[in-house]
Amino acid sequence: MKLIKNIFYISIALLSLSSCDDLLEENVYSELTPGNFINTYDGKNAVLNSAYGNAQIKGFYAFFLSPYTSGEQWNRGGAIESVITPLSNFTWDSNHEWFSQSWAQLYAAIRDANIVIDNTSTIDNNEKLLNAEARFIRALSLTYLYNWYGSVPLVVSSKNEDLLLPRASDEAIKSFIEKEFLEVSALLPVKAAQNGRATKGAALGLLCKFYLNTKQWQKSAAIASQIIDSKTYILLPDYKSVFSLTNEWNKEIIWAISANPQSGHNLVALTFPTDYPLPYSNNQVFAARSYFFDSFVNSFGETDVRKNLMIRQYTNTSGVTFQLLGNNQTLPYKYEFDPNSVGAVQGNDLPEIRYSDILLSYAEAVNELNGPTDEAIDAINKVRNRAGINSLNKADFNKESLRDQLLVERSWEFYSESKSREDQIRQGKFISGAIARGKSAAKPFHVLFPIPLTEINANPNLVQNTGY
Protein backbone atom coordinates (compact mmCIF):
# COMPACT_ATOMS: atom_id res chain seq x y z
CA MET A 1 0.00 0.00 0.00
CA LYS A 2 1.30 3.41 -0.89
CA LEU A 3 1.52 5.92 1.92
CA ILE A 4 0.47 9.09 0.15
CA LYS A 5 -2.67 8.72 -1.88
CA ASN A 6 -2.87 12.41 -2.55
CA ILE A 7 0.57 13.71 -3.34
CA PHE A 8 -1.35 16.13 -5.47
CA TYR A 9 1.32 18.74 -5.42
CA ILE A 10 3.60 16.50 -7.45
CA SER A 11 1.00 15.91 -10.11
CA ILE A 12 0.04 19.57 -10.32
CA ALA A 13 3.65 20.67 -10.76
CA LEU A 14 4.46 17.95 -13.24
CA LEU A 15 1.33 18.41 -15.28
CA SER A 16 1.72 22.17 -15.46
CA LEU A 17 5.33 21.79 -16.58
CA SER A 18 4.50 19.21 -19.23
CA SER A 19 1.96 21.41 -20.94
CA CYS A 20 3.11 20.39 -24.39
CA ASP A 21 0.23 17.95 -24.65
CA ASP A 22 -3.15 17.15 -23.13
CA LEU A 23 -3.21 17.85 -19.42
CA LEU A 24 -5.23 16.25 -16.70
CA GLU A 25 -7.30 18.36 -14.38
CA GLU A 26 -7.15 17.35 -10.78
CA ASN A 27 -9.24 18.43 -7.85
CA VAL A 28 -7.40 19.25 -4.65
CA TYR A 29 -8.61 17.10 -1.79
CA SER A 30 -5.80 17.31 0.75
CA GLU A 31 -6.02 20.94 1.81
CA LEU A 32 -6.12 21.26 5.57
CA THR A 33 -9.66 21.71 6.85
CA PRO A 34 -10.65 24.36 9.40
CA GLY A 35 -11.76 23.58 12.90
CA ASN A 36 -10.11 21.62 15.64
CA PHE A 37 -8.63 18.88 13.44
CA ILE A 38 -5.23 19.31 15.06
CA ASN A 39 -6.66 18.20 18.40
CA THR A 40 -7.27 14.67 17.15
CA TYR A 41 -4.86 11.91 16.22
CA ASP A 42 -6.45 11.59 12.78
CA GLY A 43 -6.15 15.32 12.25
CA LYS A 44 -2.49 15.35 13.17
CA ASN A 45 -1.85 12.36 10.95
CA ALA A 46 -3.57 14.16 8.07
CA VAL A 47 -1.24 17.13 8.49
CA LEU A 48 1.71 14.75 8.64
CA ASN A 49 0.60 13.15 5.37
CA SER A 50 0.42 16.62 3.87
CA ALA A 51 4.01 17.20 5.01
CA TYR A 52 5.12 13.97 3.36
CA GLY A 53 3.41 15.00 0.14
CA ASN A 54 4.98 18.44 0.14
CA ALA A 55 8.47 17.11 0.88
CA GLN A 56 8.29 14.49 -1.82
CA ILE A 57 7.79 17.09 -4.54
CA LYS A 58 11.57 17.14 -4.41
CA GLY A 59 11.49 14.04 -6.56
CA PHE A 60 10.32 16.01 -9.54
CA TYR A 61 12.72 18.92 -9.23
CA ALA A 62 15.75 16.78 -8.41
CA PHE A 63 15.15 14.55 -11.39
CA PHE A 64 15.50 17.62 -13.60
CA LEU A 65 17.78 19.98 -11.68
CA SER A 66 20.48 17.32 -11.36
CA PRO A 67 20.91 15.55 -14.74
CA TYR A 68 20.70 18.62 -16.96
CA THR A 69 23.00 20.83 -14.91
CA SER A 70 25.55 18.00 -14.58
CA GLY A 71 25.47 17.03 -18.25
CA GLU A 72 24.26 13.52 -17.46
CA GLN A 73 21.36 13.97 -19.89
CA TRP A 74 20.17 16.42 -22.52
CA ASN A 75 16.69 17.32 -23.63
CA ARG A 76 14.85 18.16 -26.82
CA GLY A 77 11.25 18.97 -27.63
CA GLY A 78 8.09 20.04 -25.88
CA ALA A 79 7.23 23.17 -23.98
CA ILE A 80 9.48 22.02 -21.17
CA GLU A 81 12.56 22.55 -23.35
CA SER A 82 12.46 26.28 -22.68
CA VAL A 83 12.62 25.55 -18.95
CA ILE A 84 15.39 22.96 -19.18
CA THR A 85 17.65 24.84 -21.62
CA PRO A 86 18.80 27.44 -19.04
CA LEU A 87 19.71 24.59 -16.70
CA SER A 88 21.79 22.85 -19.36
CA ASN A 89 23.50 26.09 -20.43
CA PHE A 90 24.11 27.58 -16.96
CA THR A 91 22.02 30.62 -17.91
CA TRP A 92 19.44 30.18 -15.16
CA ASP A 93 18.54 33.11 -12.92
CA SER A 94 16.43 33.77 -9.85
CA ASN A 95 13.27 34.00 -11.96
CA HIS A 96 13.41 30.35 -12.97
CA GLU A 97 10.02 28.90 -12.06
CA TRP A 98 11.37 25.65 -10.64
CA PHE A 99 13.37 27.49 -8.00
CA SER A 100 10.36 29.36 -6.66
CA GLN A 101 8.19 26.25 -6.82
CA SER A 102 10.68 23.99 -5.04
CA TRP A 103 11.37 26.58 -2.34
CA ALA A 104 7.66 27.14 -1.66
CA GLN A 105 6.88 23.43 -1.65
CA LEU A 106 9.63 22.51 0.77
CA TYR A 107 8.75 25.32 3.15
CA ALA A 108 5.14 24.10 3.00
CA ALA A 109 6.47 20.71 4.14
CA ILE A 110 8.36 22.42 6.97
CA ARG A 111 5.21 24.35 7.92
CA ASP A 112 3.15 21.15 8.08
CA ALA A 113 5.86 19.34 10.02
CA ASN A 114 6.09 22.18 12.53
CA ILE A 115 2.33 22.08 13.07
CA VAL A 116 2.57 18.39 13.93
CA ILE A 117 5.63 18.88 16.14
CA ASP A 118 4.04 21.76 18.04
CA ASN A 119 0.85 19.79 18.69
CA THR A 120 2.08 16.29 19.54
CA SER A 121 3.52 14.70 22.62
CA THR A 122 6.99 13.23 22.76
CA ILE A 123 5.87 10.89 25.54
CA ASP A 124 2.44 9.62 24.54
CA ASN A 125 2.86 6.36 22.63
CA ASN A 126 0.13 7.30 20.17
CA GLU A 127 1.80 10.59 19.24
CA LYS A 128 5.55 10.32 19.72
CA LEU A 129 6.00 8.52 16.41
CA LEU A 130 4.06 11.26 14.60
CA ASN A 131 6.36 13.78 16.25
CA ALA A 132 9.49 11.89 15.17
CA GLU A 133 8.24 11.49 11.60
CA ALA A 134 7.48 15.21 11.40
CA ARG A 135 10.98 16.04 12.61
CA PHE A 136 12.33 13.67 9.96
CA ILE A 137 10.40 15.49 7.22
CA ARG A 138 11.58 18.87 8.48
CA ALA A 139 15.22 17.73 8.41
CA LEU A 140 14.69 16.11 5.01
CA SER A 141 13.28 19.34 3.58
CA LEU A 142 16.10 21.43 5.00
CA THR A 143 18.60 18.99 3.50
CA TYR A 144 17.10 19.50 0.05
CA LEU A 145 17.07 23.27 0.47
CA TYR A 146 20.67 23.31 1.68
CA ASN A 147 21.77 21.15 -1.25
CA TRP A 148 20.29 23.58 -3.74
CA TYR A 149 20.49 27.01 -2.09
CA GLY A 150 22.99 26.81 0.75
CA SER A 151 21.98 28.22 4.12
CA VAL A 152 18.31 29.18 4.37
CA PRO A 153 15.95 30.53 7.05
CA LEU A 154 15.63 28.03 9.87
CA VAL A 155 11.92 27.82 10.70
CA VAL A 156 11.44 25.46 13.64
CA SER A 157 7.97 26.34 14.93
CA SER A 158 4.51 26.97 13.53
CA LYS A 159 4.16 29.69 16.15
CA ASN A 160 6.85 31.99 14.76
CA GLU A 161 5.72 35.57 15.12
CA ASP A 162 8.36 36.82 12.71
CA LEU A 163 7.97 35.13 9.34
CA LEU A 164 10.62 37.30 7.67
CA LEU A 165 13.61 35.44 8.98
CA PRO A 166 17.14 35.92 7.64
CA ARG A 167 19.23 33.02 6.45
CA ALA A 168 20.68 30.99 9.29
CA SER A 169 24.42 30.55 9.45
CA ASP A 170 25.91 27.65 7.57
CA GLU A 171 26.98 26.03 10.81
CA ALA A 172 23.51 26.44 12.37
CA ILE A 173 21.83 24.70 9.44
CA LYS A 174 24.31 21.84 9.40
CA SER A 175 24.15 21.37 13.16
CA PHE A 176 20.36 21.37 13.17
CA ILE A 177 20.08 18.79 10.37
CA GLU A 178 22.66 16.58 12.10
CA LYS A 179 20.93 16.79 15.48
CA GLU A 180 17.48 16.06 14.08
CA PHE A 181 18.49 13.04 12.01
CA LEU A 182 20.55 11.58 14.86
CA GLU A 183 17.78 12.01 17.42
CA VAL A 184 14.92 10.75 15.28
CA SER A 185 16.95 7.74 14.10
CA ALA A 186 16.68 6.45 17.67
CA LEU A 187 12.90 6.98 17.68
CA LEU A 188 11.84 5.70 14.28
CA PRO A 189 11.08 2.03 13.56
CA VAL A 190 13.42 -0.23 11.61
CA LYS A 191 10.49 -1.11 9.36
CA ALA A 192 7.64 1.33 8.81
CA ALA A 193 4.01 0.28 9.14
CA GLN A 194 3.46 1.60 5.61
CA ASN A 195 5.87 2.00 2.72
CA GLY A 196 6.96 5.60 2.39
CA ARG A 197 6.99 6.46 6.08
CA ALA A 198 10.19 7.39 7.85
CA THR A 199 12.43 4.69 9.30
CA LYS A 200 15.62 4.51 11.28
CA GLY A 201 17.51 3.52 8.13
CA ALA A 202 16.09 6.42 6.15
CA ALA A 203 17.21 8.93 8.78
CA LEU A 204 20.68 7.40 8.96
CA GLY A 205 20.96 7.06 5.17
CA LEU A 206 20.06 10.68 4.58
CA LEU A 207 22.47 11.74 7.33
CA CYS A 208 25.23 9.62 5.80
CA LYS A 209 24.76 11.38 2.46
CA PHE A 210 24.51 14.80 4.14
CA TYR A 211 27.83 14.19 5.89
CA LEU A 212 29.35 13.02 2.61
CA ASN A 213 28.17 16.06 0.65
CA THR A 214 29.48 18.40 3.34
CA LYS A 215 32.80 16.49 3.38
CA GLN A 216 32.47 15.30 6.96
CA TRP A 217 34.25 12.12 5.99
CA GLN A 218 34.72 10.50 9.39
CA LYS A 219 31.09 10.96 10.33
CA SER A 220 29.88 9.74 6.96
CA ALA A 221 32.01 6.60 7.19
CA ALA A 222 30.77 5.92 10.73
CA ILE A 223 27.09 6.19 9.78
CA ALA A 224 27.65 4.09 6.65
CA SER A 225 29.30 1.43 8.81
CA GLN A 226 26.35 1.51 11.19
CA ILE A 227 23.92 0.91 8.32
CA ILE A 228 26.07 -1.86 6.83
CA ASP A 229 26.54 -3.57 10.20
CA SER A 230 22.79 -3.49 10.90
CA LYS A 231 22.28 -6.01 8.06
CA THR A 232 18.88 -4.44 7.41
CA TYR A 233 19.57 -3.86 3.72
CA ILE A 234 21.16 -5.87 0.92
CA LEU A 235 22.20 -5.58 -2.70
CA LEU A 236 19.57 -7.37 -4.76
CA PRO A 237 21.20 -9.91 -7.09
CA ASP A 238 19.36 -8.48 -10.11
CA TYR A 239 19.97 -4.78 -10.80
CA LYS A 240 16.84 -4.39 -12.92
CA SER A 241 14.58 -5.73 -10.18
CA VAL A 242 15.58 -2.86 -7.88
CA PHE A 243 13.43 -0.53 -10.00
CA SER A 244 10.58 -2.89 -10.85
CA LEU A 245 7.04 -1.71 -10.18
CA THR A 246 6.27 -5.08 -8.67
CA ASN A 247 9.22 -4.90 -6.29
CA GLU A 248 8.99 -1.46 -4.75
CA TRP A 249 10.47 -0.85 -1.29
CA ASN A 250 12.61 -3.95 -1.64
CA LYS A 251 15.55 -4.75 0.64
CA GLU A 252 17.89 -2.44 -1.26
CA ILE A 253 15.70 0.65 -0.95
CA ILE A 254 16.47 2.78 2.10
CA TRP A 255 14.45 5.84 1.11
CA ALA A 256 12.33 6.53 -1.95
CA ILE A 257 9.87 9.10 -3.25
CA SER A 258 6.46 7.47 -3.16
CA ALA A 259 4.04 7.83 -6.03
CA ASN A 260 0.93 6.25 -7.49
CA PRO A 261 -0.83 6.53 -10.86
CA GLN A 262 -3.35 9.02 -9.53
CA SER A 263 -0.75 11.43 -8.23
CA GLY A 264 2.67 10.45 -9.41
CA HIS A 265 5.16 11.77 -11.93
CA ASN A 266 5.62 12.23 -15.67
CA LEU A 267 9.27 11.23 -15.98
CA VAL A 268 8.62 8.48 -18.51
CA ALA A 269 6.22 10.66 -20.50
CA LEU A 270 8.89 13.34 -20.68
CA THR A 271 11.50 10.87 -21.94
CA PHE A 272 10.14 8.82 -24.81
CA PRO A 273 9.35 10.08 -28.34
CA THR A 274 5.74 10.30 -29.47
CA ASP A 275 6.19 7.48 -32.01
CA TYR A 276 7.54 5.03 -29.44
CA PRO A 277 5.38 1.86 -29.25
CA LEU A 278 3.73 2.21 -25.84
CA PRO A 279 3.28 -1.13 -24.07
CA TYR A 280 -0.12 -0.28 -22.55
CA SER A 281 -3.08 1.50 -24.11
CA ASN A 282 -3.45 3.84 -21.16
CA ASN A 283 0.17 5.14 -21.39
CA GLN A 284 0.83 8.62 -22.76
CA VAL A 285 3.99 10.48 -23.71
CA PHE A 286 4.71 14.12 -24.48
CA ALA A 287 6.81 15.81 -27.12
CA ALA A 288 9.76 16.17 -24.76
CA ARG A 289 12.61 13.66 -24.85
CA SER A 290 15.59 12.99 -22.58
CA TYR A 291 18.77 11.49 -23.95
CA PHE A 292 22.14 10.14 -22.89
CA PHE A 293 25.31 11.11 -24.72
CA ASP A 294 27.12 8.33 -26.57
CA SER A 295 30.26 8.92 -24.51
CA PHE A 296 28.40 7.94 -21.35
CA VAL A 297 26.69 4.87 -22.80
CA ASN A 298 29.97 3.67 -24.32
CA SER A 299 31.80 4.08 -21.00
CA PHE A 300 30.11 0.98 -19.57
CA GLY A 301 31.97 -2.31 -19.74
CA GLU A 302 30.77 -4.90 -22.21
CA THR A 303 29.35 -7.16 -19.50
CA ASP A 304 27.83 -4.39 -17.37
CA VAL A 305 24.13 -5.21 -16.95
CA ARG A 306 23.28 -1.67 -15.89
CA LYS A 307 23.42 -0.41 -19.45
CA ASN A 308 20.60 -2.82 -20.29
CA LEU A 309 18.21 -0.31 -18.76
CA MET A 310 18.83 2.00 -21.73
CA ILE A 311 17.06 2.00 -25.09
CA ARG A 312 19.76 2.17 -27.76
CA GLN A 313 17.47 1.62 -30.73
CA TYR A 314 13.75 1.18 -31.29
CA THR A 315 11.23 0.47 -34.03
CA ASN A 316 8.52 3.10 -34.08
CA THR A 317 4.79 2.69 -34.54
CA SER A 318 5.22 2.91 -38.32
CA GLY A 319 7.78 0.09 -38.40
CA VAL A 320 10.81 2.35 -38.90
CA THR A 321 13.89 1.49 -36.83
CA PHE A 322 15.87 4.33 -35.29
CA GLN A 323 19.46 3.91 -34.16
CA LEU A 324 19.83 6.01 -31.04
CA LEU A 325 23.31 5.02 -29.89
CA GLY A 326 25.69 6.75 -32.27
CA ASN A 327 23.49 9.83 -32.39
CA ASN A 328 23.64 10.89 -28.72
CA GLN A 329 20.01 9.80 -28.35
CA THR A 330 20.03 6.74 -26.11
CA LEU A 331 16.95 6.79 -23.87
CA PRO A 332 17.01 6.12 -20.11
CA TYR A 333 14.64 3.36 -19.04
CA LYS A 334 15.16 2.65 -15.35
CA TYR A 335 11.51 3.46 -14.72
CA GLU A 336 9.28 1.17 -16.74
CA PHE A 337 5.93 2.10 -18.22
CA ASP A 338 3.23 1.66 -15.60
CA PRO A 339 0.39 -0.63 -16.72
CA ASN A 340 -1.89 1.31 -14.36
CA SER A 341 -0.82 4.80 -15.41
CA VAL A 342 -3.41 7.51 -15.68
CA GLY A 343 -2.33 8.89 -19.03
CA ALA A 344 1.09 10.42 -18.53
CA VAL A 345 1.04 10.07 -14.75
CA GLN A 346 2.92 7.03 -13.46
CA GLY A 347 3.18 5.38 -10.07
CA ASN A 348 6.84 4.29 -10.03
CA ASP A 349 8.43 5.05 -6.69
CA LEU A 350 11.72 6.86 -7.26
CA PRO A 351 14.63 5.48 -5.20
CA GLU A 352 16.58 8.20 -3.44
CA ILE A 353 18.94 6.22 -1.21
CA ARG A 354 19.82 2.63 -1.97
CA TYR A 355 22.15 0.25 -0.16
CA SER A 356 24.60 0.52 -3.06
CA ASP A 357 24.80 4.26 -2.33
CA ILE A 358 25.78 3.52 1.26
CA LEU A 359 28.51 1.11 0.09
CA LEU A 360 29.98 3.62 -2.36
CA SER A 361 29.62 6.47 0.14
CA TYR A 362 31.52 4.40 2.69
CA ALA A 363 34.26 3.71 0.15
CA GLU A 364 34.55 7.39 -0.75
CA ALA A 365 34.65 8.58 2.85
CA VAL A 366 37.26 5.98 3.82
CA ASN A 367 39.36 6.86 0.78
CA GLU A 368 39.29 10.54 1.70
CA LEU A 369 40.44 9.65 5.21
CA ASN A 370 43.01 6.93 4.53
CA GLY A 371 43.42 6.48 0.80
CA PRO A 372 42.60 3.09 -0.75
CA THR A 373 41.95 0.39 1.84
CA ASP A 374 40.82 -3.21 1.57
CA GLU A 375 37.47 -2.21 3.08
CA ALA A 376 36.89 0.59 0.57
CA ILE A 377 37.82 -1.56 -2.42
CA ASP A 378 35.64 -4.40 -1.13
CA ALA A 379 32.62 -2.08 -0.87
CA ILE A 380 33.14 -0.88 -4.45
CA ASN A 381 33.60 -4.42 -5.73
CA LYS A 382 30.31 -5.57 -4.23
CA VAL A 383 28.55 -3.01 -6.42
CA ARG A 384 30.68 -3.80 -9.47
CA ASN A 385 30.25 -7.55 -9.14
CA ARG A 386 26.48 -7.24 -8.87
CA ALA A 387 26.65 -5.32 -12.17
CA GLY A 388 28.60 -8.15 -13.79
CA ILE A 389 31.99 -6.46 -14.10
CA ASN A 390 35.38 -7.39 -12.73
CA SER A 391 36.78 -6.35 -9.36
CA LEU A 392 39.18 -3.49 -8.77
CA ASN A 393 42.61 -4.06 -7.24
CA LYS A 394 43.77 -1.81 -4.42
CA ALA A 395 47.32 -1.75 -5.79
CA ASP A 396 46.15 0.04 -8.93
CA PHE A 397 45.01 3.17 -7.08
CA ASN A 398 46.13 6.05 -4.91
CA LYS A 399 43.74 8.43 -3.14
CA GLU A 400 43.37 10.75 -6.13
CA SER A 401 42.84 8.07 -8.75
CA LEU A 402 40.36 6.17 -6.58
CA ARG A 403 38.46 9.43 -6.00
CA ASP A 404 38.15 9.82 -9.76
CA GLN A 405 37.18 6.17 -10.16
CA LEU A 406 34.44 6.51 -7.55
CA LEU A 407 32.89 9.38 -9.48
CA VAL A 408 32.71 7.12 -12.52
CA GLU A 409 31.38 4.22 -10.44
CA ARG A 410 28.62 6.44 -9.11
CA SER A 411 27.71 7.67 -12.60
CA TRP A 412 27.25 4.06 -13.76
CA GLU A 413 25.31 2.95 -10.71
CA PHE A 414 23.04 5.97 -10.19
CA TYR A 415 22.22 7.41 -13.60
CA SER A 416 18.64 8.72 -13.69
CA GLU A 417 18.61 8.89 -9.88
CA SER A 418 19.47 12.60 -9.44
CA LYS A 419 22.92 12.06 -7.93
CA SER A 420 25.23 13.51 -10.56
CA ARG A 421 25.06 17.19 -9.64
CA GLU A 422 25.88 16.70 -5.95
CA ASP A 423 28.56 14.11 -6.77
CA GLN A 424 30.32 16.48 -9.17
CA ILE A 425 30.08 19.42 -6.78
CA ARG A 426 31.49 17.36 -3.92
CA GLN A 427 34.47 16.28 -6.01
CA GLY A 428 35.07 19.72 -7.55
CA LYS A 429 34.13 18.64 -11.08
CA PHE A 430 30.80 20.41 -11.56
CA ILE A 431 32.02 23.68 -13.08
CA SER A 432 35.09 22.31 -14.82
CA GLY A 433 32.98 19.55 -16.35
CA ALA A 434 30.45 22.08 -17.65
CA ILE A 435 33.21 24.19 -19.22
CA ALA A 436 34.67 21.07 -20.82
CA ARG A 437 31.25 20.44 -22.39
CA GLY A 438 31.33 23.92 -23.89
CA LYS A 439 29.12 25.62 -21.30
CA SER A 440 31.11 28.85 -21.21
CA ALA A 441 28.57 30.59 -18.95
CA ALA A 442 29.37 28.23 -16.05
CA LYS A 443 30.98 30.07 -13.13
CA PRO A 444 32.05 28.93 -9.65
CA PHE A 445 28.98 30.49 -8.01
CA HIS A 446 26.72 28.14 -9.98
CA VAL A 447 27.36 25.37 -7.43
CA LEU A 448 24.36 26.95 -5.67
CA PHE A 449 21.08 27.97 -7.24
CA PRO A 450 19.79 31.49 -6.60
CA ILE A 451 17.23 32.14 -3.92
CA PRO A 452 14.01 32.72 -5.88
CA LEU A 453 13.34 36.35 -6.73
CA THR A 454 9.83 35.99 -5.34
CA GLU A 455 11.31 35.19 -1.92
CA ILE A 456 13.87 37.99 -2.09
CA ASN A 457 11.09 40.46 -2.91
CA ALA A 458 8.84 39.14 -0.15
CA ASN A 459 11.49 39.03 2.58
CA PRO A 460 13.87 42.00 2.89
CA ASN A 461 16.00 40.03 5.36
CA LEU A 462 17.08 37.49 2.74
CA VAL A 463 20.47 37.97 1.12
CA GLN A 464 20.90 36.56 -2.39
CA ASN A 465 23.61 34.01 -3.19
CA THR A 466 26.80 35.47 -4.62
CA GLY A 467 26.77 35.95 -8.39
CA TYR A 468 23.02 36.35 -8.86
N, C-alpha and C positions, 0 to 999 in steps of 0.2 A: 504493500500500500504506500502510495506517495504521501509525503507529509503535507505539502502545500497544494491544496486543490485550487487555490485562487491566487497564484502568483501573477495576478493580472497586470502588474506593472511591467513585467517582462514582455508579455505579449503586446501591450500597448506600445512600448518603446520599439520593439522589433517591427511591429506592423507599420508603425508610422514611418520608420526608417527604410522600409522596403516597399515604398509607395510606387514602385515601378510597375506594379501589376495590381490585380484585384485585391482589395483589402477586406479583412473581416472586421465587422463591428462587434464590439464586446461591451456588455453592460458591466458596470462596476458593482460588485456585491460585497467587497471586503472593506469598505469604509467603516471607520469606527462609529458606532451608534451612540447617541446621547443617552443621558441617564446615569444610573449608578452601576453600569456594567463592570467597572473596575473593582467593585466591591465583592464580586463573585469569582470563584475559581474559573468558571467557563469564560467570564469576561476577560480575565487576565490572560488566559490561554489564547483567546482570540487576538488580543493585542500582541502577544508573543508571536503568533503565526503571521501577523502583519509585519512584524520585525523581520522574521525569516524571509518573507517574500520581498521586502524592500532590500535586504542585504544581498539576496541572490540575484538581483538585477546585475550585479557585477559580472556575472557570467557572460552577458551580452557584450558589455563594453570591453572586458578583457580580451574576449575572443576577436576583437577588431583592433583595439588599441595596441595590442602586443605584436601580432604577426606582420602588420603593415609598417609599423615604425621600425621593426627590427629587420625587415627585408626577408622574413621567412616566406611570405606569400605576396602576390600582387593581384590586383583586381581589375576587371574590365566590365563595363556594361551596367545598365540600370541607373535609376536615380541616385542610388547610394554611392555611385562612383565619385560624384562631386564632393561627398563627405569624406570618402576614404583618401582621395588624391592628396589633400593637404597632409595627411598622416604619413603617406608614403614619401612625400617630397620634403618633409620637415618645414612646411610653410603654414602649419597650424598657428592659430592665435587664440586669444582668450574668448573670442566670440564663437568658437567651435561648439556646436550644439551638444555634442556628446560630453563635453566637459561639464557644462551646466547641468545636464540631465543626470550624470553619474554623481556629481556632488550633491544635488538635491535628494536623490534617491537614497544615498548612503546616510545622509543626515536625517532622513525620514526614518531609516532603520534605527539610528541612534536614539531618536526621539521616542519611538515605540519601545525600545529596550529600556530606556530610562523610566518610562511610565510603569513598566512591569517591575523594575528594580525598586522604584520608590513606593510601590504598593504591595510588595510581597514580603513575607517573613523569611528570614534566613535560618529559622529554627523549626518552624512548622513543616512536618514531613510532606504535606500536600503542596507546599508552596516553595520550599527551598530549591527544588529542582528547576522550577520556573525562573527563579531568581538567578540561578547559575547559568541557565541557558541564555537569559537576557544579557548577562554580563559577557558571555561568549560572543553573542552577536554584536554587541557594542565594540568589543576588542577586534573582532573580525572586520567590521566596517572601518574602524580607525586604521587597521593594517592596510586595507585597500586604498584609503585616502592618502596615507603616508607614502605608499608605493608610487602613487601617481603625482601627488602635489607637494610632498614634503610635509613639514609641520603644519598643522591645521588647528582651528579652535578646538579646545578640549571641553566638550559639553558632557557633564557627568550627572546631570539631574534634570528632571522634567520641571523642576520648580525654580529654574534659573530666572531671576528677575531681569538680568541684563542679557539680552539675546545677541548683542553686538559685541561679541568677544573677540579679542585679538588672537593671533596665532600663538599657540603654546610654544615653549622652547622645544628644540629638537630633543633634548634630554628628557623633558617632561613627557613628551609623547611616547618615546621609546620605553621609559620606565613604567608608564601606565599600562601599555600593551603587555609588557613582560609580566607585571604583577597580576594583571587580570587573567591571562592565560595560565600562569602557574597556579593561581588560587583555584580557578574553576576546574582545572584538570583533576584536582583532588576531590571535586564534588560531583562531576559528571559520571555517568555510567560507562562501563567498558563497551556495552552494546546498548544502543538506544531502543526504546520501545517501538519507535517508528523510524523507517529510513528517512534520513534527511535532518534528524534532530542531532544536536550536539552530543559528542562523546568525549571521553578522556583522550582517546587517540587523536581526534580532530583538533582539540586544543593544543596537544603536544606537537602534532604535525605542523600546524600553522605557526606555532612558536619556533619550532626548528627552522622553518623556512624564513621566518622573520629575523632570527639570529643570523642565518646565513646571508641574507640580503643586506644586513647592516654590518657584516663582516665581524661578527662576534663568534669567532671560529670555535673557541673552546666550549662555549655554551651550546652552540649548534651541534657539535660533535657529541656532547653529553646527552642532549635530548634525543638525538638520533639513536644513540646507544640504548637509551631507555626504551624507545619504541621497538627497536630490534630485539632487545632482550625480553620484552613482554611476550613475544611469540603470538601476538594477537593477529598479525597480518602476514601474508605470504606473497611471493611472486606466483601468479597463476602460470601453469605450464604453457598455456596457449595465449600468445599476445593478443590475438584478435578477440578472444572471449572476454577480455577485460572490458571491452567497450560494447559488448552485445546488449541489445535491449532486453533479452531474456535473462541476463546475468548481472543486473544492476546491483550496486552495493555488495559486490563480491568481496572476497577476503583480501584483495589487493587495494580496494578503495578505502582510503582513510577519510577523505572529505570530498564531497561532490556537490554540484549545483543541481538541485532537484527540479524536474520539469514533468509535465504531462501534456498530452495532445490538446487539451483545452486551453492551457496557458503555459506554453513552452517557449521554444525558440525557432528561428528561421534559418539556422546556420546551413542546413543542407539546401534549402531553397535558394540561398544566396551564394551557392557554390556551383551547382550544375547548370549546364546550358539548357535552353528551352527545348532543344530537339533530343535531349537525352531520354532513352526509353525508361520511363518511370516504372518501378516494379509493382506499384499498387495504384488502382484507379483513383484513390482519394488523395494521392500525393500531388503536390504543386511546386513548381519552381518559378523563380523570377528571372529577369534579364541579366542580373548580376552574376559574375563568375569569379571564383577564387582559384588561383593557380600556384603551383610550385615552379621554381626555376629548375632547368635541367641540371645545373651544377649541384643542386641539393639532392635531387633524385639519384644522380649518378654517384654521389658520394657514399652511398650504402654499399656494403659488401655484397657479393653475388649471392650468398646464402642467407642474408639478413631477411627474416620473415616480416619485419616491420614495414618494408617497402611494399608489401603485398596489399596494404591498406591504402593504396594510391591507384587511381585510374590512369593508365598510361596510353590507352587508346580505347575508343568505343565506336560502335556502329549505331548511327542515329535512327530515328523513327522512319526515315526514308530509305534505310538500308545502305547509307554511305558511311564508310569507315574513316574515322579521323585519327591520325597519329598525333598524340599530344606530347609525348616525350620526344624531344628533338626540336620542339617549338616553344619551349618554356610554358607549356600548358597542361602539365600533369595536374590532375584533380585530387584533392585530399578526400579520403573516404573512411575516416575513423568512425564517423557517426552515420550508421546505416539509415536508409529510408525506413520510416516508422509505418508499419501496416495499419496503425490506428490514427495516423495523422489527421488533423482537421485542416485540410488544404495544405498551406505552407507551414503550419505550426506543428512541430514535432515534440515528442515526449522523451527524447534521449536525455538521461542525466549526463552532466558534463563533469568528468573527474577533475578535481582540482589538486588533490594531493594523493598520490599513490605510494605504495610501499617502495616501488622502484625509485621514487623521488627521494625517499628517506635514505636508501642505500647510497645513491649518488651524492646526496648532500653530505652524508657522513664521510664519504671518500674525499670530497672536496675540502671539507673542514679539516680533516686529519692531514691532508696534503699541505694545506696552508700552515698548519702548526708544525709539522715534522717532515715534510717532504714525502715522497713515496714510501709507504709501509706495506707490509704483507696484508694488514687488515684493510687498507684502502683499496689495494689492487683486488683483493678478494671480493669486496663489495661491488666494484665495477664489473668484475667477471661474472658475477651472478646475473647481472642484467644482460651482459653481452651473450652469455651462454643460453639464456632463455630465448634470445633473439636468433640463435642459431649461428653465431659467429665465434671465432676463436678467442682464447683468453689472451690478456695482456701479460707481459713479463715485467716485473718490477725493475729489473736491471736495464731496461730500455728507456727509463725515464728519470728525469730530475724534477724538482718542484715546478719549474716553469713549463716544461714540456708536458707534464701530467695535467697541469692547470689548463693548457690549451686542449689537450685530449679530452678532458672532462666536458669542456664546452661543446665539443663535437659529439661526445656521447649523449649529452643532454638534448642536443638538437635532433638526434636520431630517435631517441626514446620518447620525447615529449612534443613532437611537432603536432600542430593543431590543438595544443593544450594551454596556450597563452603563457608560456614560460620564457620565450626567447628574449623579450625585451628586458626583463629583470636579470636574466642570466648574462646578457651582454653588458648591461650597466655594471653589474657586480664585478665583472672581469675586465672592465675598462675598454670594451670593444664596441660599444653602442655607437658612439660618434665616429670613430675611425672606420668602422664597418660601413656606416652610411656614406661617408666620403668616398670610400673605395668603390661603392656602388654608383658613384656619380651624383650623390645628393649633396651638392655644393652648399646648400642652405643650412646644413646641419652644423650646429654650434654646441659648445660644451654645456650651455644652459638648458639644452633640450633634453637632458636626462630627467628633468621634471616637466610636467605639463603646467600651463598657466592656471592660476586660480581663475575660475570663470568670471568674466566681466560683470555678469549679473550680480555676483556675490560681492565683488569689489564696489560696485555702485550702491548696493544695499547696506553695506557695512563699512563705514569710514575707518574702522579700526584694523581692517585687513590690509596687509602689505603684500603687493604682488611679488611673485618670484622674479629673480634677476633675469633680465633679458627680454621680458615681455612688456 
